């Protein structure tokens, strides 16, 4: 698939400006590229009745300026204007379908089966990729030997599309490096497709509200993610969002689906996690910081970080245990 340019796409709705409406990522000009330069990236968008946001999501993927993109849209039989929007952009999609399914996880799994890329992620139909995200992903992947998955940061976005906070959890959550906790922003976490399939790891349809952290808990058993300060995406918060409206279901699934992973932790780790909820919280955090800095546990030394160096204007890799405090 060649790079899609802004001039080729349908004009944006009236009043829509900025990324990805009137702006685009600079398209790659290499006509005779090879897979080592630009490995294929598969993006899957599951959708059901999110027509009010879907067009922005689609454009944010198509306008990445990336020449080896596979974009798959799986619609669950929407009854709003979603199919109309998909058809508007179908010339630039690798594949799309609109049919009843068993929900978001089923749609993503269907997309994974169809995907042929080296890297993949799913982008929900109310979220967006930021400009140049896919080229940044590949740039980062080339700085580390045989990376299996990469997780970075995202912006928080309002329903109207205005940006607020930057979310890079590994920079403030010491439990990630200390205990392999998986507070990773899904839309900013990219996975090697062969890594997923070789280890027979699938998204769990049993836990539709916490399937992504369960996926990451499975992945981390085989390889640590590469951590980066790169901000790849923006997650939209709005009144119809599943994360907001299904809180009780999510809590129930956390207890049922994620707690078993925590119970497998060594007794000392579980004790520290319990102490974090007490008045000794500050002392525990200080203790964890010391543990991480000196790499007391071997797993702490396995995490690699790729940071952007403002002085050199380039990404550089280093041990994550040193980068987390800087």
Phi, psi and omega in degrees: 000125179281169179294135174271135179252160182301322184293338180280330187283159174302149179297150180290159174301155182302133177089352180271123179224171179080193179285135354257037184269307181241007178235155179218160170287142178303122182292145176292132185267351180293115179277316182262063179274163174237170186294337178287329177283313182227078179300148183296134176244128178257125175244132180244128174245110171276144182212143168209108176058037174248038183303332182291341180245342192301320183297320179296320178299310182300314181296324181294335176276311184296328185267025178288345182068025183255128191277350184233063186251136173242115185241121185239128177244123179245108181260138185271029181084045183301149179249004177262214183267015184301312183297323177300318180291316180301315180297329179298330184245010188297335179297338183253002179266145175288320182198145171209155177209150173230109181202155179297139177221191183264014177119187187302313184295319177300319179295318180294316178300322177297317178295322179297319179299329181274344187285145179231012183281169173282317178247152176211160168201162171252144180238112182298154190282009170244004179248171179220155166274146174276162181302141176067012185298317185289322176293325176295319178304312182291322177301316179294318183298333182279351180270353184232141180287121174049057178291140181261324174205153187228132179230133182233221183241169177219163172265148170273139186227138179281172180300326181280349177105008178274141183271151177228255188280156169264133181245108174232083192304323185292346178282342181233344181262099183295340182293340180295307179284329184284317188230016181059033173292154191238054175277076181248138176290117187302314184292348179247022181238115184249140189234141172291128183293322179293326177298317180296312186284325179297328181263009176054042180265129181231156176287132186279116176282351178288332183237076187293345181260343180226027183294331181289311176297328177295320175301314183292326176296324176291316182297321187291344174291338183255327181198143176283144176286153169279125180267141179216154176272357178297137179257113189264334196210178174223132179256128184268131174259126181206168190292336181264007186290139180298322181301326182275318190274349182237045184297314183295320177296321180296315179298319179297319180289328176298315180297319185277321188263327186259327181306320179302327177293319180294323180295339179279350179294153175302155183304319181298317180297317180294326178294316179298317179298322178292320181294336179296340181265006182250184179289352178272015186306314184297317180296319180297317180298319179296318179298316179297320180300317178295315179302315183292314183302318181269000177059047184303317177265137180306324182297331179295331182275353182275343183281129177249142178243140172245111183248154175272124180266113183295331181288317182267342183071025181225160172279143179223144180261148180199167175299130184294332183295337176272329185283337187296336184259001186245000000 
